[in-house]
C-alpha cells in the first residue's frame, strides 16, 4: 500500500480500505505492508506558511479556490469519521516522516505509526519534519525514543524510503493512495469500501488456488508415529 503522509486522500483511503478489511472473512490471513511515496520531494518545510498558500503556489489558483479544495477534502474525511484541520496544517517535506514509518515497521508498529502520523499532520497540526516531534509520536506508540532519534539523525532508513519510491516508479504508480493486492491487482485512489472488499475476495481466492493445502511430495525414511511405534 503506497501512501504519502501529507496526502489527504491517503488517510481517507486508508480508512476505507480498513473498513473493507474488517468485513473480509479471512482478514486474519491478510498481511498489510505500508510503502513510501513522495509526490513533491522538492517541497521545503514551511512552518510559517499555510497549506492553503502552498496550494496556491502549486496550482496557481486563488487563495479562495485553495480553501475550497481543502474544504472538499475535509468533507470527504468527515464522511469516514476523520477530522481535518487544514488551518493548522504545517506544510512539510515528508522524507523524515517516511523514515519514521520504516523504523516503526521494522519494530512491529507499522500500522500504529501510519495512523498516528496521519492524525498528527491532518488533525493535530504537528510538524512531522521535526525530529523531537517524531520521537514523541514514536514513544506514544511504544517505540524506543533514543533509537528512533538516532535513526532519524543518521538517516538510517533513507535508502529504504528511496527503494520504495523506485519500486513504485517501476510498477507505474503516478499518484497515491495506491493499493497493490498480491502483486497482481491494484486500486488507485480512495475508493468505496465495496471496491476494496471485492478485490480482496478475488485476490484471496486466486492466492488460495495457487497455494492449495494438498499432499506434499514425500521422501520416506525412519520415523516415529504419534502412537509410539517406530518404523524404518
N, C-alpha and C positions, 0 to 999 in steps of 0.2 A: 504494500500500500504506500503510494507516494504522497507526501504532504509537504506543505510549507507552513512554518509556524505563524506567519502573518497573513495567510490566505483565508479570508472569511468563509469561503465555500468549503475549505478543507475541514474546518471544525463542524460545519453543518453536515458535510458528507460523512464524517466520522460518526456522528450521532445516528444518521440514517442507516449506515451500514451496521452499527451495533444493535439497532432496533431489529433489523432483519436477522442478524446472527442470534439474537435472543429467542427468536421464533423458530430457528432451524433445529430440527430434531437431533442432528448429530453435531451440535455445536461444540461438544467436548472433544471432538476429534479434529477440530479446525485450529490450525496454528496461524496466528496473525503476526506478520512481521512488518514493522514500520521502516520506510526508506526515506532518505533525504532528497530534497529537490529545492533549488533556488530559482525563482523567476527573475529576480533582479539582483544578481550577485554584486553589481556595482553600487547599489544603494548604500549611502552612508547613514549611520545612526544620527538622528537629529532630534534630541530631546526637547529643544525649544521650538520645534515646528509641529503643526498639527498634521494628522494623517490626511485631513481634507486638503491641505495645501500641497502635500506631496502628490496627491491625485491630480490636482490642478496642473502641476508641473509635468506629470507623466502623460496625461491625456490631452493637455492643452484645452481644458474646459474651464468654465467659470466656477467660482467657489460654491455658488448655489447648486450648480449641477453636481459637483463633487459630493456635497452633503446629501443630495437626493439619491445618488448611487449608494452611498454608505447607509442611508436610511432604508433603502430597498433590502440591503444585506441584513440590516438589523431586524426587519420584519420577517425575513426568511428564518433567521436564527430563532426568533421568538416562537415560531410555529413548531420548532423541535425542542423547546424548553431552554434555550440558551439566551443569555443576556449580553448584548454587545454595547460597549460604551466608547464609541469612536471619538468622542470629545476628549477622552482621557488617554487614548492610544498613543504610544510612543513609537514613531517610525524608526525601525532598526534594520541593520544588516543582520541576517539570521544565521551567519556562519557559526557563531558560538553556541547558539541555541541548538543547532543540529549536532554539534559535538557533545553537548549536554545529553541529548537524546541517545546518542550512541553509547555514552558512558552508562546511562541508565539501562539500556537494553542489555549490555554486557553483564550488568549486575542484577538482572532479573526484574527490572522495574520499567520496562519499555512502555507498557500500556499506561501506567500511572504517570510517567513523565510526559507522554503525549497529551494527556488530559490536562495536567497542571500547567503545561506550557501554553496551551490554547487559552485557558482561563486567565492566566496571568496577563497575557497580551490583550485579549479582546474584552475581558470583563473588568480586570483589576487595574489596567493601565500601567503595568510594570515594564521596566526597561529590560528586555530579555537579551540584551547585548552586554549587560553589566555582570561581571563575574560574581561579586558578592550577592547580587540578586539571584543568580542561577544557583549558587551554593545554598542559599537559604531555601530555594524551591526544592533542591535535591534533598536537603535534610528533612524537609517536611514530609517526604515520601520514604524516608528511611535510608537514604544514601549516605555514604561516608563523606562528610563535608571537606575534610582535608584532602582526601584522594581526588575528589571531584575538582577542587580548586587547582591542584597540581596538574590534573589532566587538561583543564582549560587553559591554564597559563602556559603549559608546554605544548599545546595543540596536539596532544597525543592521538586524537581521533580525526584529525583533519583529512588524512588520507582515506579513511573510511567514508567520510562525507563525500569526498571527490569521486570515490569509486561508485557510490550510489548514483551520483549525478551522471557520470559517464555511462553507467548501465542504463539509466533512463533514456539517455540520448540514443543509445544503440537500439532500444526497442520502440523508439518513436514517440516517446512521451513529449508533448509540447504544451502541457498545461496540467494543473492539479486542482482538485484531487484526482488520483488515477489509481484504480484498483485492478490488480492482476490476480487471477484465480488459477492456481496450479500451472502457471506459465502457459496457459492455453487460451484463456478468455480474459477480456479486460473491460472495465467500465470507466468512462471518463465523466467526471462531474458529480455533483451531489444529487444523485438520482433518488427516486422514490424507493422506500424500503422493499416494496414488492419486486422491483427490478433486481435488487441485490439478492433477495431471497430466491428468486428463480434461477439466477446464475449460480448461487451457492448449491442449489439442488442438482443442477445439471453437472456442475464441475465435480461434485462429490460422487455422483453416480458413475461418471466416467472414471474417476480415480479408483473407485471400488472395483469396477470391472477389470481394470488393468492390474489390480493387486488382489486377486481372489484368495480367499482363505482355503486353499486346496491342499492336497498332499504334496510333500516335498520329495524330490528325488533323494533316495536314501541309500547310503553305502553302509551295510550292516557289519557289526563286529560284536565282540563280547560285551554283554550288558547285564545289569541287574534291574529287575522289574519291581513295580510297587508292591507285589505280593511277597517279595523277599526272595524269589527264585533268581538264580543267575545262570545265564546260558552263554556258551561260547560259540 
